[in-house]
């Protein structure tokens, strides 16, 4: 259940991040000041386009070295204050020791409904489930006012504050557009502060990760380098790439000796209208969940409590007895005041009363 919930949340969030409307930029060239280019780029967001996202993680040493690869991409179309439209293909591959696991699927949003593709079949997301994600997205926009800086700006995240040692590497073609390539490194303490801000804004939806836990990363991250490719004429992001090197602290049980992470986000057809259509012949998502041994009612219960209050989604074990309305209200009230993992778990226990 955690994996499916996290996957759906990740892809919905990814579509939302890429959807918030864009404004224009200034003309420039390969000799522009890199700080100015970076500032202008992250002040702009994107209305529509087609994106490709690649993530690769490789761990070495330790008791369980392996690799993780994830790919996501497809067209997206913003709708102003409304939830965006997108049609994404997603694939995952995990290799660890002699084991190899891979899978692919997709997620489609028409702005008013959503569909999950699993093993070639389409499933319609329950409207209540979708509406809760829309509600969360709307609250984030309202919290950020106009949202001109995209979701990062809505959350108060400013990459220009933690990217240092900037250099203008000249121009480079990205998806048929001439871009200015800016390289830089991360000021790790400032990056950690932004990660903590994201965790607080997520209100526990990150799996009840306490913001202070990110402080441990400061000693783990050995290097973090980024490249930003900004349109030479419009200062709109066309590609963002990064590499991180991590070394878990000594004495961490089962931890690898090192972890290398690479990611690349490329956006094409920027601000060109995209047409997103609902798939035909979709079956209820509850049918898929039931076939995987997941009680669909538990997701609804978690949504009524966790997402409405911005809190963590509770784990309720194998019981299939629906909580009473009083229990759901008590749970929501508890979440509004809960702080830390222990208190969140106490709130989750209320659903069983």
ZAMARGU-4260 file (C-alpha; in steps of 0.2 Angstrom, whole numbers, plus 5000, padded with zeros to 4 digits):
<rodrens>
0) 5000/5000/5000 | 5014/5012/5004 | 5022/5009/4987 | 5006/5012/4977 | 5002/5027/4988
5) 5019/5035/4986 | 5019/5031/4967 | 5002/5040/4964 | 5007/5054/4975 | 5024/5057/4966
10) 5017/5057/4949 | 5003/5068/4953 | 5015/5080/4962 | 5027/5080/4947 | 5013/5085/4935
15) 5008/5099/4947 | 5025/5105/4948 | 5027/5107/4929 | 5010/5115/4927 | 5010/5132/4935
20) 5009/5146/4922 | 5024/5155/4915 | 5029/5173/4912 | 5042/5179/4899 | 5060/5183/4902
25) 5073/5195/4895 | 5084/5192/4879 | 5102/5187/4883 | 5117/5177/4877 | 5132/5166/4881
30) 5141/5180/4891 | 5127/5184/4903 | 5130/5184/4921 | 5126/5167/4928 | 5118/5173/4944
35) 5106/5184/4934 | 5102/5170/4922 | 5098/5158/4936 | 5087/5171/4945 | 5077/5174/4930
40) 5075/5156/4926 | 5068/5151/4943 | 5057/5166/4943 | 5048/5159/4927 | 5037/5143/4927
45) 5030/5133/4913 | 5012/5132/4906 | 5013/5117/4895 | 5025/5105/4886 | 5033/5088/4885
50) 5045/5082/4898 | 5057/5068/4901 | 5063/5064/4919 | 5077/5051/4922 | 5084/5046/4939
55) 5098/5034/4943 | 5104/5028/4960 | 5119/5017/4962 | 5125/5010/4979 | 5141/5001/4982
60) 5148/4991/4996 | 5139/4987/5012 | 5127/4972/5013 | 5115/4976/4999 | 5123/4986/4984
65) 5112/4989/4969 | 5104/5001/4957 | 5088/5010/4955 | 5082/5017/4939 | 5066/5028/4936
70) 5059/5036/4921 | 5044/5047/4919 | 5038/5058/4905 | 5024/5064/4893 | 5014/5080/4889
75) 5007/5091/4902 | 4995/5106/4901 | 4992/5119/4915 | 4975/5126/4918 | 4978/5141/4928
80) 4971/5139/4946 | 4964/5122/4942 | 4973/5105/4943 | 4984/5102/4928 | 4981/5089/4914
85) 4995/5077/4910 | 4998/5060/4902 | 5013/5051/4909 | 5022/5035/4906 | 5032/5029/4921
90) 5045/5014/4922 | 5055/5007/4937 | 5070/4995/4938 | 5078/4989/4953 | 5093/4977/4954
95) 5100/4971/4970 | 5112/4956/4971 | 5104/4942/4960 | 5087/4950/4960 | 5080/4961/4947
100) 5063/4970/4947 | 5056/4980/4934 | 5039/4987/4929 | 5030/5001/4919 | 5014/5010/4919
105) 5006/5027/4918 | 4995/5041/4925 | 4983/5052/4916 | 4974/5068/4922 | 4961/5077/4913
110) 4960/5090/4926 | 4944/5083/4933 | 4947/5064/4933 | 4963/5053/4934 | 4967/5036/4927
115) 4981/5023/4931 | 4989/5012/4919 | 4995/4995/4926 | 5002/4981/4915 | 4993/4988/4900
120) 4976/4990/4907 | 4968/5007/4912 | 4959/5010/4929 | 4949/5025/4934 | 4954/5033/4950
125) 4940/5035/4963 | 4934/5053/4962 | 4936/5055/4981 | 4954/5050/4980 | 4957/5062/4965
130) 4947/5076/4973 | 4959/5075/4989 | 4974/5077/4978 | 4966/5092/4970 | 4962/5099/4987
135) 4980/5098/4992 | 4986/5106/4976 | 4974/5120/4978 | 4979/5123/4996 | 4997/5124/4991
140) 4993/5137/4977 | 4983/5147/4990 | 4997/5147/5002 | 5009/5154/4989 | 4997/5168/4983
145) 4999/5170/4964 | 5011/5155/4962 | 5022/5165/4949 | 5037/5155/4955 | 5030/5138/4952
150) 5027/5125/4966 | 5045/5129/4973 | 5040/5147/4975 | 5024/5142/4983 | 5033/5132/4996
155) 5046/5146/4999 | 5060/5136/4990 | 5073/5146/4981 | 5086/5136/4972 | 5096/5152/4969
160) 5100/5153/4987 | 5109/5137/4988 | 5117/5136/4971 | 5135/5142/4972 | 5151/5143/4962
165) 5141/5147/4947 | 5149/5147/4929 | 5142/5152/4912 | 5147/5137/4901 | 5141/5145/4885
170) 5126/5140/4874 | 5120/5122/4870 | 5105/5116/4860 | 5091/5107/4870 | 5076/5100/4861
175) 5079/5112/4846 | 5081/5128/4858 | 5097/5137/4861 | 5100/5138/4879 | 5113/5145/4891
180) 5121/5132/4902 | 5124/5137/4920 | 5134/5125/4931 | 5136/5126/4950 | 5137/5117/4966
185) 5125/5116/4981 | 5128/5124/4998 | 5123/5109/5007 | 5117/5117/5023 | 5105/5129/5014
190) 5099/5114/5003 | 5095/5105/5019 | 5085/5119/5025 | 5075/5119/5009 | 5072/5100/5011
195) 5065/5103/5028 | 5054/5117/5022 | 5047/5104/5009 | 5044/5092/5023 | 5035/5104/5034
200) 5024/5110/5019 | 5020/5092/5015 | 5012/5090/5033 | 5018/5072/5035 | 5013/5066/5018
205) 5031/5062/5015 | 5029/5047/5027 | 5030/5056/5043 | 5048/5061/5041 | 5052/5074/5054
210) 5061/5089/5046 | 5075/5088/5059 | 5080/5071/5052 | 5086/5080/5036 | 5100/5087/5047
215) 5109/5070/5046 | 5111/5073/5027 | 5123/5087/5030 | 5137/5075/5035 | 5132/5062/5022
220) 5132/5073/5006 | 5150/5074/5000 | 5146/5083/4984 | 5131/5090/4975 | 5133/5098/4957
225) 5120/5105/4946 | 5117/5111/4928 | 5103/5123/4923 | 5099/5125/4904 | 5089/5141/4902
230) 5082/5147/4885 | 5094/5160/4878 | 5079/5171/4873 | 5065/5168/4885 | 5075/5162/4901
235) 5063/5147/4903 | 5070/5131/4910 | 5073/5118/4897 | 5084/5106/4906 | 5090/5103/4924
240) 5103/5090/4929 | 5112/5085/4945 | 5123/5073/4953 | 5125/5069/4971 | 5138/5059/4981
245) 5133/5052/4998 | 5143/5042/5011 | 5133/5036/5025 | 5140/5038/5042 | 5152/5025/5050
250) 5143/5012/5060 | 5126/5014/5051 | 5119/4996/5051 | 5118/4988/5033 | 5122/5005/5025
255) 5132/5005/5008 | 5149/5013/5008 | 5143/5026/4995 | 5128/5031/4985 | 5129/5040/4968
260) 5113/5049/4962 | 5110/5056/4945 | 5095/5065/4938 | 5090/5074/4922 | 5074/5083/4918
265) 5072/5089/4900 | 5057/5099/4894 | 5052/5101/4876 | 5038/5110/4866 | 5038/5123/4880
270) 5021/5133/4881 | 5015/5124/4865 | 4996/5118/4868 | 4995/5099/4873 | 4979/5089/4871
275) 4976/5076/4885 | 4962/5064/4883 | 4954/5051/4895 | 4958/5033/4890 | 4943/5022/4885
280) 4937/5006/4893 | 4944/5010/4910 | 4939/4999/4925 | 4938/5005/4943 | 4954/5007/4952
285) 4947/4997/4967 | 4947/4982/4956 | 4966/4983/4954 | 4968/4986/4972 | 4958/4971/4977
290) 4968/4960/4965 | 4984/4966/4974 | 4976/4962/4991 | 4973/4980/4996 | 4957/4985/5004
295) 4951/5000/4994 | 4941/5007/5009 | 4957/5009/5018 | 4963/5022/5005 | 4947/5032/5007
300) 4949/5032/5026 | 4966/5038/5025 | 4961/5052/5013 | 4947/5058/5023 | 4959/5060/5038
305) 4977/5062/5032 | 4975/5073/5016 | 4961/5084/5022 | 4972/5089/5037 | 4988/5088/5028
310) 4994/5075/5039 | 5002/5058/5037 | 4992/5043/5030 | 4990/5031/5044 | 4993/5012/5043
315) 4978/5003/5050 | 4984/4985/5048 | 4974/4971/5041 | 4957/4976/5048 | 4943/4980/5036
320) 4931/4987/5048 | 4927/5005/5042 | 4929/5018/5056 | 4915/5028/5063 | 4912/5046/5058
325) 4916/5051/5076 | 4933/5042/5074 | 4937/5050/5058 | 4933/5068/5065 | 4944/5064/5081
330) 4958/5058/5069 | 4957/5074/5059 | 4957/5085/5075 | 4972/5075/5082 | 4982/5078/5066
335) 4980/5097/5067 | 4990/5097/5083 | 5001/5082/5081 | 5020/5085/5081 | 5032/5071/5077
340) 5031/5052/5073 | 5024/5046/5090 | 5010/5058/5090 | 5005/5054/5072 | 5004/5036/5077
345) 4993/5040/5091 | 4981/5049/5079 | 4981/5034/5068 | 4975/5023/5082 | 4960/5033/5084
350) 4953/5026/5068 | 4951/5009/5076 | 4940/5016/5090
</rodrens>
